[in-house]
Amino acid sequence: MTAVMTVGPETIDLSAPPHTLTAVVADARSVPSARREAYADQLDALSEHPAVLVVRTCHRVEAYVAHHDGEHVELPAPPAGARTLQDVEAVRHLVRVACGLESAVLGEDQVLHQIRVALARRQAAGPLDPVLGRLAQVSLHAGKQAHALFGNERRSLGDLALDEIERRAGSLTGREILVVGAGSMGSLSARGAARRGIRVAVANRTAERARGLAGLVNGRVVDLGAGHADDLDDVAGVIVATSGPWVPDPYRVRCLVDGWATVVDLSSPQATPADLAEDLGRRFVGIDDLAWTARDVVPDDVADEIDALTHAAGVEYCQWLRGRVATPTLARLAESVESRRTAELDRLLRRLPDLDPHARHLVETMSHRLVAGILHGPRTALREDADGDLERAVRTLFGLDEDDHR
């Protein structure tokens, strides 16, 4: 397999050893949000490339690239701190991401939804390489199974934000938090707060959506525009989850800076104004800060089941991939054996010119059955060849490499 991948000014030769899959991973533990988002914007130019799939979540931007003979995929230069994974490691990584094992909130199902959305959008944009489509499907299936093992409790980044506020402000039961944004993450945060007995105020650019979310959690609506400083007097913390900048009015800025409320920004890129975040100091928590919080501990029995699940998913995908790689060898093997069967049959029939048609038919049928019986074992083994050793052995034993050069 001769393929190259260009990463910025550097060209990586993927022909020795041949790589089928490459993943460029930029996550919050090594690449800051602003650099991740800039990289994601650069990857938008490849949004319709059939050999590229981009997975983008709050804490990660990842590009998966499929390689084939003679194909050249040019990627933008990854940000400092990004990792490059090849083949099995790339497969294992996406399966773990889908299972919630690489998330700040262990076992969160939001990332599974984000992978599903990424796949759907990519397929809607145009044809997707089967190598990537199959990888996404295997990962989603494993993720669905893994999340069932974590039980009914569904923690999200919103719960992590509440944990951070509570760690600084003490028990939040009966107290109030402000949720800025009524999208999926804002909704998760508000509902998580309501489950804990925390009062919720909701602010959103669209007042109707704010009223809808506030109604679900028996909360109140705060005008996102100009307000009064005292509408935040009793707020223990603020969770910001918006797709664009959050620009609080001067009264609320003063209230937040002079008060003691913690602001947790779940947006990527950061929605909170940089000067406000700086003035808040340690009372400001960004999305990347949450990547370093302590993860929940998984019971040993659940951890063992998830390990087995992720391993099985990886094996399933690699076997499917090897089957695709082995297909040309299967075809070449069948062609080579059929050529030899025909030649031997012709030689035999020339030595038996007086053989009647019925006998000739029996001899030809026997030769077909004999060849099919001999090839059954090698064909089955090749389809289940996980590491390619059997394929190389078959090509050597049957002289297929020699035939290719004749």
C-alpha positions in Angstrom: 0.0 0.0 0.0 1.6 3.2 -1.1 0.1 6.3 0.4 1.3 9.5 1.9 -0.2 12.0 4.3 0.9 15.6 4.4 0.7 17.3 7.8 1.5 21.0 7.3 5.0 21.2 5.7 5.8 17.6 6.6 5.0 14.6 4.4 4.7 11.3 6.2 5.3 8.1 4.1 2.6 5.6 4.9 3.9 2.9 2.6 6.3 1.1 5.0 4.6 -0.2 7.0 1.3 0.3 5.2 -1.1 2.3 7.3 -4.9 2.0 6.6 -6.1 4.5 9.2 -4.6 7.6 10.9 -6.2 9.7 13.7 -5.0 13.2 14.6 -6.2 13.8 18.2 -6.3 17.3 19.8 -7.9 17.1 23.3 -8.3 19.5 26.2 -5.5 17.8 28.2 -2.8 18.8 25.7 -4.3 21.4 23.4 -6.1 24.6 24.6 -9.7 25.3 23.4 -8.7 28.3 21.2 -6.1 26.2 19.3 -8.5 23.2 19.0 -11.2 25.4 17.5 -8.8 27.0 15.1 -7.7 23.5 14.0 -11.4 22.5 13.6 -11.9 25.6 11.4 -9.0 24.5 9.2 -10.4 21.0 8.9 -13.7 22.4 7.6 -12.0 22.5 4.1 -12.0 18.7 4.2 -15.7 18.4 5.3 -16.6 16.7 2.0 -13.4 14.6 1.5 -14.5 10.9 1.3 -11.4 9.8 3.2 -11.8 12.2 6.2 -14.1 12.1 9.2 -13.9 14.9 11.8 -15.2 14.4 15.4 -15.7 17.6 17.3 -16.8 17.8 21.0 -16.4 20.2 23.9 -13.1 18.7 24.8 -11.7 17.3 21.5 -11.2 17.8 17.8 -10.2 14.6 16.0 -9.6 13.9 12.3 -9.7 10.3 11.1 -8.2 9.6 7.7 -8.5 6.4 5.6 -5.6 5.6 3.3 -5.6 3.6 0.0 -3.1 2.9 -2.7 -1.9 6.0 -4.4 -4.1 8.3 -2.4 -2.8 11.7 -1.0 -4.6 13.3 1.8 -3.4 16.7 2.8 -4.2 17.8 6.4 -3.6 21.2 8.0 -0.7 21.3 10.5 -2.0 20.0 13.8 -1.7 22.3 16.9 1.2 21.7 19.3 0.3 18.9 21.7 -1.8 16.9 19.3 -1.2 13.2 18.9 -1.1 11.0 15.8 -2.4 7.5 16.1 -2.1 4.8 13.5 -4.3 1.8 12.6 -5.1 -0.3 15.7 -4.4 2.6 18.1 -6.7 4.9 16.1 -9.5 2.3 16.2 -9.1 1.6 19.9 -9.1 5.4 20.6 -12.4 6.1 18.9 -14.0 3.1 20.5 -12.9 4.4 23.9 -14.2 7.9 23.1 -17.6 6.5 22.1 -17.7 4.4 25.3 -17.1 7.5 27.4 -13.7 6.4 28.7 -11.9 9.4 27.4 -14.3 12.0 28.7 -13.9 14.3 31.6 -17.2 12.8 32.9 -16.6 9.1 32.8 -19.3 7.3 30.8 -21.1 10.5 29.7 -23.5 9.8 26.8 -23.3 13.3 25.3 -20.1 12.4 23.4 -21.9 9.4 21.9 -24.5 11.7 20.5 -21.8 14.0 19.2 -20.2 11.2 17.3 -23.5 10.2 15.9 -24.2 13.7 14.7 -20.7 14.0 13.2 -21.3 10.8 11.2 -24.7 11.9 10.0 -23.5 15.3 8.9 -20.5 13.8 7.1 -22.7 11.3 5.3 -25.1 14.0 4.3 -22.2 16.0 2.8 -21.3 13.2 0.4 -19.9 9.7 0.1 -17.8 8.5 3.0 -15.0 5.9 2.7 -16.3 2.6 4.0 -13.3 2.2 6.2 -14.4 5.3 8.2 -18.1 4.5 8.0 -17.6 1.1 9.5 -15.3 2.4 12.2 -17.9 5.0 13.3 -20.7 2.3 13.3 -18.6 -0.1 15.3 -17.7 2.6 17.8 -21.3 3.8 18.2 -22.5 0.2 18.8 -19.8 -0.4 21.4 -20.6 3.0 23.0 -24.3 2.1 23.3 -23.5 -1.2 25.0 -20.9 0.4 27.3 -23.3 3.2 28.5 -25.8 0.5 29.5 -23.2 -0.8 31.9 -22.8 2.5 33.7 -26.4 2.3 35.0 -29.3 4.6 34.7 -27.5 7.7 36.2 -26.4 10.0 33.3 -23.8 12.5 34.4 -22.8 15.3 32.0 -20.4 18.2 31.9 -23.3 20.2 33.5 -23.0 17.9 36.6 -19.3 18.5 36.6 -19.9 22.2 36.6 -22.3 21.9 39.5 -19.7 19.9 41.4 -17.1 22.7 40.9 -19.5 25.4 42.1 -20.5 23.3 45.1 -16.9 22.6 45.9 -16.3 26.4 46.2 -19.7 27.5 47.6 -20.7 24.6 49.8 -24.1 22.8 49.5 -26.3 24.2 46.8 -29.5 22.6 48.0 -32.2 25.3 48.1 -29.9 27.9 46.6 -29.9 29.3 43.0 -27.7 29.1 40.0 -27.9 31.0 36.7 -27.7 28.9 33.5 -26.8 31.0 30.5 -27.9 29.2 27.3 -30.9 26.9 26.7 -29.3 24.5 24.2 -28.4 20.9 24.9 -25.7 21.6 27.5 -27.6 24.4 29.2 -30.6 22.0 29.4 -28.5 19.2 30.9 -27.1 21.7 33.4 -30.5 23.0 34.4 -32.0 19.6 34.8 -29.0 18.3 36.7 -29.4 21.2 39.1 -33.2 20.6 39.5 -32.5 16.9 40.4 -30.2 18.1 43.2 -32.8 20.5 44.7 -31.1 23.6 43.3 -33.2 26.5 42.2 -32.5 27.6 38.5 -32.6 30.9 36.7 -32.3 30.7 32.9 -31.0 33.4 30.5 -31.0 32.9 26.7 -30.8 35.0 23.6 -34.2 33.7 22.6 -36.6 34.5 25.4 -39.1 31.7 24.3 -36.5 29.0 24.7 -35.5 30.4 28.1 -39.1 30.3 29.2 -39.4 26.7 28.0 -36.3 25.5 29.9 -37.3 27.4 33.0 -40.7 25.8 32.9 -39.2 22.3 32.8 -37.2 22.9 36.0 -39.7 25.2 37.7 -37.2 28.1 37.5 -37.3 31.7 36.6 -36.2 33.7 33.5 -33.5 36.3 33.6 -33.3 38.9 30.8 -30.1 38.3 28.9 -30.0 42.0 28.1 -29.6 44.9 30.5 -30.7 44.0 34.0 -30.4 44.9 37.6 -27.4 44.0 39.7 -29.6 42.6 42.4 -31.0 39.8 40.1 -27.7 38.0 40.7 -27.4 38.8 44.4 -28.5 35.3 45.6 -26.9 33.3 42.8 -24.3 30.9 44.0 -22.8 30.2 40.6 -23.2 30.7 36.9 -23.0 28.0 34.2 -22.4 29.4 30.7 -23.3 27.1 27.8 -23.7 29.1 24.6 -22.6 28.7 21.0 -21.5 32.4 20.8 -20.1 35.1 23.1 -21.8 35.9 26.3 -21.8 39.7 26.9 -23.2 40.5 30.3 -24.2 44.1 30.9 -22.0 46.3 33.1 -24.3 45.9 36.2 -24.0 42.1 36.1 -20.3 42.2 35.5 -19.9 44.4 38.6 -22.1 42.1 40.6 -20.1 39.0 39.6 -16.7 40.6 40.1 -17.6 42.1 43.5 -19.5 39.0 44.6 -18.5 35.5 45.4 -20.3 33.5 42.7 -18.3 31.0 40.6 -18.6 31.1 36.8 -18.2 27.8 34.9 -18.0 28.2 31.1 -18.8 25.0 29.2 -18.5 26.7 25.8 -15.7 26.0 23.4 -14.4 28.5 22.4 -14.8 30.4 25.6 -18.0 32.5 25.7 -17.1 34.5 28.8 -15.3 37.8 28.0 -11.6 37.4 28.7 -11.4 40.5 30.9 -14.3 39.2 33.1 -12.6 35.8 33.4 -9.4 37.5 34.4 -11.2 39.7 37.0 -12.9 36.6 38.4 -9.6 34.9 38.9 -9.9 31.5 40.7 -13.7 31.9 40.6 -13.7 31.3 36.8 -13.6 27.8 35.5 -13.1 27.1 31.8 -14.0 24.1 29.7 -10.4 23.0 29.7 -10.1 23.2 33.5 -12.8 20.5 33.8 -10.7 18.1 31.8 -8.3 17.9 34.7 -10.9 17.1 37.4 -10.8 13.8 39.2 -12.9 11.1 37.3 -15.5 8.9 38.8 -14.2 5.4 39.9 -15.8 2.5 38.0 -16.4 -0.7 39.9 -14.0 -3.4 39.0 -16.6 -5.7 37.5 -18.0 -2.9 35.3 -14.4 -1.9 34.3 -13.7 -5.5 33.3 -16.9 -5.7 31.2 -16.1 -2.5 29.4 -12.5 -3.6 28.7 -13.8 -6.8 27.2 -16.4 -4.8 25.2 -13.8 -2.3 23.8 -11.4 -5.1 22.9 -14.2 -7.1 21.1 -15.2 -4.0 19.1 -11.6 -3.4 18.1 -11.2 -7.1 17.0 -14.5 -7.0 15.1 -13.4 -3.9 13.1 -9.9 -5.2 12.4 -11.2 -8.5 11.2 -13.6 -6.7 8.9 -10.7 -4.6 7.7 -8.5 -7.6 7.1 -11.3 -9.1 5.1 -11.3 -6.1 2.8 -7.5 -6.3 2.5 -7.6 -10.1 1.9 -10.2 -9.8 -0.8 -7.7 -9.3 -3.7 -5.7 -12.3 -2.4 -8.8 -14.4 -2.3 -9.6 -13.4 -5.9 -6.0 -14.0 -7.0 -6.0 -17.4 -5.3 -9.2 -18.4 -7.0 -7.9 -17.2 -10.4 -4.6 -19.0 -10.0 -6.2 -22.3 -9.0 -8.8 -22.1 -11.7 -6.2 -21.6 -14.3 -4.3 -24.6 -13.1 -7.5 -26.7 -12.9 -8.4 -25.8 -16.5 -4.9 -26.6 -17.8 -4.8 -30.0 -16.1 -8.3 -30.8 -17.3 -7.4 -29.9 -20.9 -4.2 -32.1 -20.7 -6.2 -35.0 -19.4 -9.0 -34.8 -22.0 -6.4 -34.6 -24.8 -5.1 -38.0 -23.6 -8.6 -39.4 -23.6 -10.0 -38.3 -27.0 -12.6 -41.1 -27.0 -14.2 -40.1 -23.7 -18.0 -39.8 -24.1 -19.7 -36.5 -23.2 -21.3 -37.8 -20.0 -18.0 -39.1 -18.7 -16.3 -35.8 -19.7 -19.0 -33.9 -17.7 -18.4 -36.1 -14.7 -14.6 -35.5 -14.8 -15.1 -31.8 -15.1 -17.6 -31.7 -12.2 -15.2 -33.7 -10.1 -12.4 -31.2 -10.8 -14.6 -28.3 -9.7 -15.6 -30.0 -6.5 -12.0 -31.0 -5.7 -10.8 -27.5 -6.1 -13.7 -26.0 -4.1 -12.9 -28.5 -1.3 -9.2 -27.6 -1.2 -9.9 -23.9 -1.2 -12.6 -23.9 1.5 -10.1 -24.0 4.3 -7.8 -21.2 3.0 -10.8 -19.0 2.1 -12.3 -19.3 5.6 -8.9 -18.7 7.3 -8.2 -15.6 5.1 -11.6 -14.0 6.0 -10.7 -14.4 9.7 -7.1 -13.4 9.4 -6.7 -10.7 12.0 -3.0 -9.8 11.5 -2.3 -10.6 7.9 0.1 -13.5 8.7 -2.1 -16.1 6.9 -2.5 -13.9 3.9 1.2 -13.6 3.4 1.6 -17.4 3.9 -1.1 -18.1 1.3 0.6 -15.8 -1.2 3.9 -17.6 -0.6 2.6 -21.2 -0.6 0.5 -20.7 -3.7 3.2 -18.6 -5.5 0.8 -15.7 -6.0 3.6 -13.1 -5.6 5.6 -14.9 -8.4 2.5 -14.9 -10.6 2.0 -11.1 -10.1 5.5 -10.5 -11.5 5.2 -12.7 -14.5 
